[in-house]
Amino acid sequence: MAEAIHVTPESRLFARLEQDRFDAGRAGPFAVAGAVLKSQGAVIRDVQQARHLPAYLGSLFAATLLLSAAYGAVLGLFQPGLQTLFAALKLPIVVLGSALLCAPTFFVFNSILGSKLGFPQTVAVVLYLAASAALVLVAFAPIAWLFTVSSGGPGFLRGLHLLVFLIAAAYGLRSLNTARRYLNYIDATQTPVHGGFLFLWFGIVVFVALQMAWYFRPLLLPGPFHSGQRGLFFEAFSLWTGAP
């Protein structure tokens, strides 16, 4: 009798990723965004082998920029006019700026922990996280639009947008963790992305994003392009709750 083959969830995941196909050399930025959703295995393999890397870097950057700008515009519709434009410009700065500011940390510490990925490959991995999060933001954009144009006070909208951002960040982390596991499966001779450091680094990214969002406030209410005030994002919680 033939031996039963034990199939684990991880083996099923890797088998699915191995079947993914995508040609980045002939695709535009939105096609790459679609590949991040439906052909993750092909994207990860191309980045690991540095294949079509300039195309991936440009496409992931452009997709993140445009998708996060679209959600930013929806966010700014609470006060239509100049604030809509400001919010559409600010949110890509927060999303892309946070990811790119933390890319050198990601590269250096993963290199110390055994990664052989080059810096352009590392930036592509970081942009993969940013694009994944931006896709979730734009998926919630129609719902956010409805509540933004129909609700009266900013309190509820702050909570709604914060919830959407948290879901987007969680999905971005999940996508990057899947990429980490698959990269380790592709090449077991190195540790392309260290698992423990990934979660620590993601916490750093969240802190940086919160600080950038605090600096470039206001996002909902009318105001200047950025506050120009120094401080820490912790102050936002006291403002929202009315605490001294």
Wavefront OBJ file of the C-alpha trace (Angstrom):
o trace
v 0.000 0.000 0.000
v 1.379 3.370 -0.983
v 2.409 5.643 1.840
v 0.031 8.467 2.613
v 1.478 11.859 1.755
v 1.147 14.321 4.605
v 0.122 17.704 3.198
v 0.614 20.661 5.515
v -0.950 24.123 5.134
v 2.525 25.494 4.390
v 3.152 22.956 1.628
v -0.224 23.827 0.075
v 0.694 27.510 0.237
v 4.033 26.937 -1.467
v 2.428 24.716 -4.125
v -0.054 27.497 -4.912
v 2.657 30.142 -5.057
v 4.756 27.945 -7.354
v 1.910 27.945 -9.883
v 1.657 31.745 -10.092
v 2.746 33.322 -13.388
v 3.261 37.002 -14.236
v 5.361 38.893 -16.809
v 6.421 42.196 -15.265
v 8.326 43.186 -18.401
v 5.076 43.732 -20.286
v 2.888 45.038 -17.480
v 1.968 48.471 -16.194
v 1.732 49.614 -12.573
v -1.856 48.519 -12.108
v -1.112 45.102 -13.587
v 1.634 44.760 -10.977
v -0.878 45.755 -8.303
v -3.125 42.965 -9.557
v -0.194 40.555 -9.405
v 0.380 41.499 -5.768
v -3.172 40.263 -5.151
v -3.347 37.234 -7.434
v 0.192 36.202 -8.473
v 2.264 36.759 -5.351
v 4.495 33.785 -6.043
v 5.611 35.145 -9.410
v 6.313 38.579 -7.936
v 8.338 37.140 -5.054
v 10.367 34.870 -7.352
v 11.168 37.741 -9.698
v 12.320 39.948 -6.823
v 14.419 37.137 -5.331
v 16.135 36.597 -8.699
v 16.361 40.370 -9.402
v 14.388 39.811 -12.617
v 12.635 42.913 -14.034
v 13.653 44.689 -10.833
v 13.508 48.276 -12.232
v 10.009 47.559 -13.554
v 8.897 46.239 -10.175
v 10.406 49.169 -8.289
v 8.721 51.720 -10.555
v 5.397 49.892 -10.740
v 5.099 49.164 -7.016
v 6.004 52.771 -6.218
v 3.502 54.163 -8.747
v 0.724 51.800 -7.664
v 1.200 52.674 -3.995
v 1.307 56.381 -4.827
v -1.873 56.384 -6.904
v -3.909 54.036 -4.711
v -3.066 55.800 -1.457
v -3.712 59.188 -3.111
v -7.170 57.961 -4.110
v -7.989 57.041 -0.513
v -6.502 60.325 0.675
v -8.812 62.237 -1.653
v -11.798 60.378 -0.190
v -10.580 61.219 3.300
v -10.285 64.913 2.370
v -13.830 65.060 0.999
v -15.036 65.708 4.554
v -14.145 69.325 3.775
v -14.238 69.516 -0.064
v -11.903 71.890 -1.837
v -8.263 72.504 -1.082
v -8.357 70.008 1.786
v -9.260 67.226 -0.664
v -6.127 67.988 -2.683
v -3.982 68.276 0.440
v -5.184 64.924 1.807
v -4.595 63.264 -1.592
v -1.005 64.525 -1.479
v -0.371 63.840 2.206
v -1.452 60.200 2.443
v 1.056 58.901 -0.173
v 3.766 60.801 1.695
v 2.770 59.003 4.889
v 2.467 55.526 3.303
v 5.474 55.655 0.979
v 7.549 57.865 3.245
v 7.171 55.524 6.219
v 8.110 52.473 4.142
v 11.102 54.073 2.435
v 12.434 55.729 5.589
v 12.505 52.308 7.244
v 13.980 50.459 4.230
v 17.651 51.018 5.241
v 16.932 49.540 8.692
v 15.270 46.552 7.033
v 18.260 46.034 4.734
v 21.041 46.433 7.299
v 19.571 44.239 10.033
v 18.430 41.504 7.658
v 21.943 41.505 6.176
v 23.378 41.096 9.671
v 20.949 38.212 10.254
v 21.988 36.354 7.092
v 20.175 37.895 4.117
v 21.964 38.128 0.770
v 19.328 40.314 -0.868
v 20.717 43.509 -2.390
v 19.405 46.921 -1.437
v 17.214 47.298 -4.588
v 15.671 43.893 -3.860
v 15.066 44.946 -0.255
v 13.359 48.152 -1.391
v 11.151 46.069 -3.700
v 10.170 43.861 -0.745
v 9.330 46.950 1.320
v 7.283 48.426 -1.545
v 5.497 45.080 -1.801
v 4.276 45.688 1.754
v 3.273 49.276 0.935
v 1.413 48.267 -2.241
v -0.453 45.507 -0.384
v -1.606 48.006 2.241
v -2.580 50.565 -0.427
v -4.722 47.956 -2.201
v -6.729 47.434 0.975
v -7.116 51.197 1.419
v -8.591 51.615 -2.056
v -10.833 48.582 -1.498
v -12.414 50.438 1.438
v -12.549 53.758 -0.440
v -16.217 53.474 -1.571
v -17.372 52.711 1.993
v -15.188 55.492 3.397
v -16.587 57.877 0.771
v -20.184 57.181 1.821
v -19.542 57.912 5.491
v -17.238 60.839 4.731
v -19.818 62.747 2.684
v -22.849 61.779 4.799
v -21.695 62.002 8.431
v -21.597 65.234 10.376
v -18.733 65.052 12.870
v -15.055 64.147 12.583
v -15.013 61.892 15.666
v -16.670 58.904 14.000
v -14.639 59.398 10.825
v -11.361 59.380 12.744
v -12.306 56.012 14.205
v -13.463 54.660 10.836
v -10.322 55.720 8.984
v -8.107 54.451 11.799
v -9.828 51.062 11.588
v -9.284 50.966 7.803
v -5.614 51.878 8.236
v -5.180 49.125 10.832
v -6.767 46.542 8.522
v -4.556 47.716 5.650
v -1.439 47.523 7.821
v -2.371 44.044 9.051
v -2.852 42.815 5.491
v 0.464 44.359 4.448
v 2.210 42.529 7.283
v 0.474 39.268 6.373
v 1.555 39.647 2.729
v 5.151 40.377 3.689
v 5.226 37.464 6.120
v 3.970 35.160 3.348
v 6.727 36.535 1.102
v 9.256 35.869 3.870
v 8.201 32.239 4.216
v 8.264 31.700 0.465
v 11.679 33.351 0.108
v 13.031 31.005 2.770
v 11.500 28.081 0.864
v 13.032 29.183 -2.463
v 16.556 29.558 -1.069
v 17.304 27.724 2.169
v 20.994 28.749 2.030
v 20.198 32.179 3.487
v 17.617 33.997 5.575
v 16.267 36.609 3.130
v 13.946 38.103 5.755
v 14.351 37.173 9.416
v 11.006 36.252 10.982
v 11.544 37.726 14.431
v 13.015 40.943 13.105
v 10.174 41.342 10.597
v 7.610 41.904 13.357
v 9.925 44.227 15.281
v 10.613 46.214 12.117
v 6.908 46.415 11.303
v 6.310 47.951 14.723
v 8.933 50.584 13.851
v 7.159 51.280 10.550
v 3.849 51.793 12.366
v 5.467 54.222 14.803
v 7.051 56.158 11.936
v 3.739 56.240 10.040
v 1.887 57.564 13.088
v 4.497 60.261 13.583
v 4.332 61.295 9.919
v 0.534 61.384 10.015
v 0.748 63.555 13.147
v 3.232 65.933 11.507
v 1.191 66.275 8.314
v -2.077 66.849 10.141
v -4.795 67.908 9.667
v -6.093 65.243 7.293
v -9.839 65.687 7.814
v -10.328 69.312 8.804
v -9.130 72.357 6.825
v -5.650 73.588 7.608
v -2.134 74.069 6.247
v -0.283 71.389 4.275
v 1.513 70.438 7.486
v 1.249 71.631 11.038
v 4.853 72.768 11.365
v 4.646 71.876 15.059
v 7.033 69.576 16.863
v 5.716 66.866 19.121
v 4.890 63.164 19.284
v 1.849 61.401 17.872
v 0.862 60.384 21.430
v -0.576 63.879 21.761
v -3.286 62.910 19.263
v -4.909 60.557 21.770
v -5.345 63.296 24.348
v -6.831 65.578 21.691
v -9.320 62.913 20.572
v -10.380 62.029 24.104
v -10.322 65.581 25.415
v -7.929 64.604 28.193
v -5.568 67.308 29.506
l 1 2 3 4 5 6 7 8 9 10 11 12 13 14 15 16 17 18 19 20 21 22 23 24 25 26 27 28 29 30 31 32 33 34 35 36 37 38 39 40 41 42 43 44 45 46 47 48 49 50 51 52 53 54 55 56 57 58 59 60 61 62 63 64 65 66 67 68 69 70 71 72 73 74 75 76 77 78 79 80 81 82 83 84 85 86 87 88 89 90 91 92 93 94 95 96 97 98 99 100 101 102 103 104 105 106 107 108 109 110 111 112 113 114 115 116 117 118 119 120 121 122 123 124 125 126 127 128 129 130 131 132 133 134 135 136 137 138 139 140 141 142 143 144 145 146 147 148 149 150 151 152 153 154 155 156 157 158 159 160 161 162 163 164 165 166 167 168 169 170 171 172 173 174 175 176 177 178 179 180 181 182 183 184 185 186 187 188 189 190 191 192 193 194 195 196 197 198 199 200 201 202 203 204 205 206 207 208 209 210 211 212 213 214 215 216 217 218 219 220 221 222 223 224 225 226 227 228 229 230 231 232 233 234 235 236 237 238 239 240 241 242 243 244
